């Protein structure tokens, strides 16, 4: 049989005894969990239960009123320009040493659809170009690479780039 030692007097005794034969002290098993840990656990569990009950949706039926929302377009929405359906073919060529010639090659737009073509070189607005096919104009650029953008402005207020070349 296994033996244990009395924590008070140090006498060796059988493990089944609950009283020390030498000092007559009652031997008790120490709890592995202190009382405060058990109380803290109960408090945490109670807090979690309360939080779940308070934050859960109510079980009462909810009625949503049936309402219809009507939308009336404002002037800003109604006057938004539509995407143009016609196309404009533009080309640009470098005229040594530093000029750029921009030319309108063809257009599927009706007369009056396009109000102007603006030409920008290297991020700066350089001027406008006529809108009819065959129109050309020469703009001053740099002797190196030029970034050319031609933007069409339409009669309905829409704008769309029609030509872009970053290495001309």
C-alpha positions, 0 to 999 in steps of 0.5 A, a space after each residue: 500500500 502507498 504511504 504518505 507523509 503528514 504535512 504537520 509532523 512529518 510522520 509516515 503513514 498509510 495513504 488511506 488514513 485521514 488522521 495522523 497517528 502521531 499528532 492527531 491532526 486531521 488531514 484534508 485534501 487541498 482543492 486544486 481550484 481555489 474558491 475565488 476562481 470558481 466564483 469568477 467563473 460563475 460571474 463570467 458565465 452570468 455576464 455572458 448569459 445576460 449579454 446574449 439575452 440583452 443583445 438577441 433580437 426580440 421574438 415579437 413579430 415586426 410589421 413593416 408598413 407597405 409603402 411605395 417610393 416614387 422617384 422623380 428625376 431632377 434637372 441634374 439627372 435629366 440633363 446628364 449628357 448621353 454617351 455619343 454614338 458617332 466616331 471621329 478618326 484623328 491622326 497626328 504626325 511629328 513634323 521635325 524638329 518639334 511641331 505636331 500636325 493633327 488632322 481629322 481623317 473621318 467622322 460618322 457624326 452629323 453636322 452640329 453633333 461635335 462643337 469642337 475638338 481640343 488639342 493638348 500637348 504634354 498636358 497643356 491645352 494648345 488650341 482647337 481643331 476644326 470638326 470636319 474631315 480633312 481639317 488639319 492644324 500644326 501645334 508647337 511641341 518639343 523636340 523629344 517625345 510628345 503626349 498628344 490628346 484630342 478631346 471631342 466636345 459634343 452638342 449635348 455637353 458630353 466630352 470624349 477623348 478621340 485620339 491619344 498618343 503618349 510617344 509622338 
